[in-house]
Amino acid sequence: MAFILNLKEKMDDHALESIPENERKSWLQLSNNTMGVCSSVAIMMFGALATFSAGMKLGLLAGVITIIIGTTIGYLLGDIARKEGLSSTVITRYYGFGVKGSLVTAIVFGFMVLGFLALENVLLYNGVLFFFDMKPTLLNAIVIYGIFTLAWVFLALFGIKLVYRVAGVTLLVLTIVLLYMIINSMGFSGISLGEIMSFGRQFGPSQGIMDFVFAVNILIGSSGALALTAADSCRYARTGKDVFLANLTGMLVMNIGMVIAGGTIAYVGMGKVVNHYVATRGLTPEAASAVALNDMASFFIILAGVIGFIVLFLANGKAQILNTYSGSLALTNVFSAFGWRGNRALFVVLCNIIALIMISMNILGLVEKWLNMLGVLTTCVATIVIIDHYWVKKITHREVGAHVCDTVNIAGVLTLIIASVSALTINFIPIPFVTSTIISIILYPILRLYIFKPKLPSSQHDPTVTQLNT
């Protein structure tokens, strides 16, 4: 009986409680997570899309801008998580949204993390088909996705600490293999380093400034996602410095390392991949070029053979386990908001089932729209939480000693809806997340301070508010 209780405690992993001081970690330990979750084939595909849309130089400039934005948001949000010791979705109960209102943010977080889980599964599935020269049949999909699902569920429940330990090693191995792929391909193709670092737009004629805008929109989606995901790790941080460095290292790997890697591999290996598709599938060069970037796993296999295939799974397997873990925390918050605590083991399984549903809805074909929505929703949620914590709540709760939250913070929910819909439809500015962020910064304080004012507790037994850690 004691063994079962101990196992349940390990699997729940403080999903709803504050992290105890004896489990706090340094930025080096936390960086294994932030760098590990973004060193994946999907992020490399985003890097390839950004550089092929704007060219390598403008793609890297977009990367630098998103590093600044992402690190700022990640630090401000992550430091709240560190102080409270709570995951990003649970934090939204106390800042910005309320207990039941946090259901909205948990859905946003789940949409983000499970989208990555589904997208990575599709890319790995395509890699398996490519490596073994298999056809995309229903039977193959059931078997391969079934194996992936069982692996992610088992390791997310029982091997998450092992994943944390080996994340740094897999990142190092991935870096070595990427360098080998690039150098080897450059030697065979005759493409120089100077040409790689200066190639221009590859998707037809230049669209001027819109090339750069498109690159920013691609990269900000994954950067906003990393800021929210990093908060789940930063709740373990010891100091604010650890939070900042954990976010910075993750953003550097994502927006510089993976942009260079994705753009370079796609540029140097495109000829080989296109020739392979033309020879084996009878596609025209134009059709093969259109397919190639959606099948980034093929670059690993063609440019690095068996070693590339193995490293592909080591790197992405690690990211998938971390995605499953973060997704399970979001679902834990969703159900606990309605009074059912459940068990994280169940939510780990449910995460993977939802990911399979998203795969059936062709998430790879909708990746551009998904990234656009992701950039808006994630930065909007983070902005509302940050504004509430660092400004609004200091005014509304100035005379209140208790750390309280509403059942539903209508101001936060309305701000998220209005800002997101405005950014995705009216689109005042061609970079939608800028629109949603500006609206959130202006609208939330107005609604919270003057229209939907918080109900402050008249006594410790006031039923309209909830104490922290209850």
N, C-alpha and C positions, 0 to 999 in steps of 0.2 A: 504493500500500500504506500509506504514511504517513497519507494522508487517511482511509482506512478505520479505522486504529487510533485516530486522533484523534476520529473520529465515534463510535466505540464507547466511548471514554473519556468523551465528553460525555454520551452516553446513559446510561451506567452511573451517573454522577453520584455517586461515592463511596457507592454503595449499601451497601457492607459495610465501608468504611474510614473512619477518622477524618478530619474536615474539616481541611485545612491552614489555618494561620494567615492566609495571604494571601487567603483567601476568606471571612473572617469579615465580618459585617455589623452595622449599628446597629439599634436597635429600630424606627426609622422604616421602614427597609427590610423588616424582618421583619413589621411590623404590616400592610403591604400584603397579606401572605399570610394572617395570622390574621383580619384584618377581611374580606378578600376571600372566604375560603372559607365564611364564615357570612352574607354578605350575599346570600342567595339566596331563591328563592320557597319552598323547603321550610322554611327557618327562619322565614320570615314565616307560613307555614301553622301552624307550631308556636306562634308568638306569638298567632295568631288563636284556636287551640284553647285555649291557656292562659287568655286573657282571656275568651273565650266560656264557659269552664268556671267561672271564679272571679270574673269582672268585671275591669275595668281596674285598679282599685286593688290588689286582691289578686294579680292577675297580675303587676303591677310589683313588689310585695313579694316574690313568688316569684322574680322576676328578680334582685332585689338579693341575695337569699340565695344563689342559684346563682352569681352573680358572685363572691361571697366564697369559696364552696366551690371553684368552677372555677378561679379565679385562684390559690388556694393550691395545689391539686393541680397545676395547669399550671406554676407557678413551680418547685415542688420537683422535678417530673419533668423540666421543661425545663432546669433548671440541671445535672442529671445529664447530659442530652444535650449541653449546652454543654461541660462538662468533658471528656467522653469524645469528643465530636465525632461521635457515632453516632446513628442513627435510633432511634425508640422501640422498634421490634421487636427490633433488634440489641442494645439495652441490656438487654433482658430475658434475654439469654444470660448476662450477667455479674451481674445482680441479680435474684434471685427464682426463676429457672426453669431455667437451664442451656442448653447448646447445643441439644440436641434437645428439651428441655422448652419452649424458646421457640416451638416449633411451635404450642403451644396459644395463646400470646398473639398470634402472627401470624394465627391463624385468627380470634381475637376482633377483632383490628384490621381484618382483611379483611372480616369480617362487618359491621363498623361502616362503613368507608369505601365498600365496594361497595354496601352498603345505601343510602347517600346517593347514590351514583352512579346506582343503579337508580331511586330515588324521584324524583330531579331529572329523569331522562329521562322518566318517566311524566308528570310535571307539564308538562314542555315539550311532550311529545307531545300532551297534551290541549289545550295552548295553540295548537298548530298546527292541530289539528282545529277548534277554536273560531274562530280567526281566518279560516280559509279555508272555514269551514262545510262540513267534510268528514265523512264517516261513519267510524266506527272499524272499518274492514275489515282483513282479514289483509294485503292488498296494501299498504294505507296504512301499516300497522304495520311491514312489512318495509322499505319505502322510507324512511320517516321515521327509524326507529330505526337503519337502516343508515347514513344520512347523519350522524346524531349520532355513531355509533360511529367512523366514519372521521375525523370532525373532532376528537374527543377524542384518538384514538390519534396522529394526525399532530401535533397541537399539544403533546401531552404529551411527545413524543419530540424535536421540533425547535423548539418555540416556548415552552418553559416560562419561559425568561428574559424573553421579550417579555411573557408573562402577568404575571410579577412586576412589570415596569415599569408596565404599564397598569392594574394592580389598583386603585391609588389613584384613578386617573381614572375608572374604571368605577363605583367606590363613590360618588364625587362626583356623577356623572351620575345614578346610581340615586337618590341622596338628593334631588336637584333634582326628578326626575320624581315621586317619592313625595310630596313637598311639593305639587307641582302637582295631583296626583290628589286629595289630601286637601282642599286649599283649594277646588278646583273643585267637588268633590262636596258640600262643606259649603255652598257658595254656592247650589247647585241644590236641595239637600235641606232647607236651613234648620236643620241640626243644628249646635249651638254647640260650641265647644271644651270648655266646661265639661261638657256632656253626654257628650262623647267620653271625657274623662278620668275620668268617674264612672259609666259605665254598668255595670250589674250582670250577673249570670249570664244567658246567653242560651239555655242548654240546659235549659229546663224549670225547675221549682222548685229553690230552693237546697237543697244537701245539707249545709249547715253547714260545719264545718271540713274536710270531705272535698273541698269545692270547691278550697280552697287546696292541699290535699295532691295533688290531681290535677294542678294547675298546676305544682307543684314536680316531680312525676314526669315531666311532659312536658319541662320545661326542663332537668332534670339529665341526661337522656339525651344531648342535643346538647352540653351543657357538658362532660361527660366525654369525648365524642368530640373536642371541640375541644382539650381538654388533651392528649390523645394525639397528635392531628394537629399541634398547635403544637410539640411536641417535635421533630418532623421538621424544622421550620423553625429552632427554637432551637439545634439542633446547629451552626448557622452563627453564633450570637450571640458577641459579643466579651466581654461582661461579664454578671454576674448581674442588673444593673439592666436591661440590654437584654431579658433573658428575662422579667423581671417586667412591664415595660411592654408588651412584645409580647403577653403573655397577657392583661393587663388591658384593653388596647384591644379585642382580639378579643371578650372576654367582655362588655364594655360594649355593643359593637355588637350582639352576639347577644341578650343578655338584657334590654337596655333599648331599644336602637334598633329591633331587629326585632320585639320584643313590642309596642311602641307602633305601629310601622308596620303590622304584621299585624293587630293588633286594630282599629286605626283604619280601615284600608282595608276590612276585612270589615264593620265596623259601619256605616260611611257608605255603602259600595257594595252592601250586601246586597240592598236593595230593587231596585236596578237590575239586578243579576245574576239575582235571582229572577224579576223581570218578564220578562227576556229568555228565560229557560228556559221560563217558562209560555207565552210567545208563540210561540217557535220550536220547542219540543219537546213541547208539549202536556202538560207536567207540572203537577201540582197545586202550589200555593204551598208546602205542607209538604214534598213530594218535592223540589222545587227547592231549598229551604233546606238539606235534608240533603245534596244533591249539591254545593252551591256551595263549601264550604270545602275539599273534595277537588279542586277545580279552581281554585286560587288564580290561575292564569294568566289566567283570564277577567276577573278584577277589573282587571288591568293593561290588557287590551284594551278593556273597556267604559269604563273611567274615563280612559284616556289614548290610545286609538286606536292608530294605526300607531307613534307614538313609544313608547308603552308596550310594544308587541310587540317593537320593536327593542331597547329597554333590557332587557327581560326576558331576551333571549338573550345580550346582552353580560354581564349580571351572572351569569346561571346558567352560561353557557359558561365563564367564568373559574373558577367553583367546580367545574365538572365536570372541567376540566383538572387542577386541584389535587387533586381526589379520585382521578383516574386515576393521578397521580404518586405520591401516598401509598400507594395500593393496590399499585402495582408494587413499592414498597420492601418492603411486607409479604410479597408473594409471593417476592421475591428471598431474604428470610430463610428462608421455608418450605423452598425447594428447596436452599438452601446448607446448611441444617442436616443434609441427607442427602448432602452431599458434591458437589452439582451447582450450580456457580455460575451457569450459564446466562447470559442476557443480558436486561437490563431491557426492551429493546424487545419481546421475547417476552412478558414479564410484563405490559406495558402492554396488549397485545392480549388476553391472557388475562383481565385485569381486566374489560374491557368485555364479553367473552363471558359471564363469571360474572354480571355485572350484567344482561345480557339474560335469563339463566335466572331470576334473582330477579324480573324483571318478569313473566315468564310464570307465576310463582307468586303474582302479585297482591300485591306488597309494599305498595301503597297501601291495600288493604283490611285489612292487618295492621299498620298504622303504629303504633297504640297499643301493641300487644304488643311490637313491635320496639323502640320507644323505651324501654319498661320494661326489657327485657332489656339494651338498650344501656347504660342508666344503671348497672345492676348490674355488668355485665361490665367496662366501661371503668374505673370507679372502683375495682373490686376489683383489677384488674391494676396500676393505678397505685399503689394503697396497698401492695401486696406489694413492688413495686420500691422505693418510697420507704422503707419500713420496713427492707428489706434493706440499702439503701445507707447510710442515715443512722444506723442503729442496729446491726442484727444483724451485718453484715460487719465492723464496727469491733471487735466482740467476737471473732468466729470467726477473723479474719485479723489479729489484733493483732500477732502475731510473724512474719507472712509478708510479705516484701517484694514478691513477685510478685503481679500482678493476675490472678487465676485464676477459673475457673468450672467447675462440674460438667458432666458429660454431660447428666444430668437432675437437677434439684433437686426431689426428690419432695415436699419440704415446701411449696414454692410451688405446684406443680401440684395437690396435695391441698387446699390452702387455697382456691385459686380454685374448685375443684369444690364443696367443702363450703359455702363462703360463698355462692356464686352460687345453688346449688340451694336452700339454706335460705331465702335472701331471696325467691326466686321462687315457692316452694311453701308453706313454713310461714308466712312473712311475719309475723314477730314484731311488726314496726312497719309501719304503713301506707305508709311511704316506704321501699321495698325497698333502695335503695342504702345507707341508714343501717344496716340490718341487715347487709348484706354487708361494709361498711366496718368495723363494730365487730368482727365475727367475724374478719376478716382481721388486724386490729391485735392481737387477742389470740392467735389460733390460730397464725399463721405463726412468731412468735418461739419459741413453745413447741415446735412441731414441729422447727424448724431448730436450736435450741440444745440440745435434750434428746433428741430421737428420731432424726431424720434429719440427723445431724451431717455437716458437709462433710468431704470427704477432702482434707486439706491436703497439698501436694507435699513429698515427702521429698527430691526432687532436681529439677533443672530438666528432667530427662528423664522425670518421672513421667507415664505415659500416661493417668491418670485425670482430669487437669485440662487446661485449655486456657489458654494465655497470651493476653492482650488483643492485638488487632491481628495475629493470626496468620492 
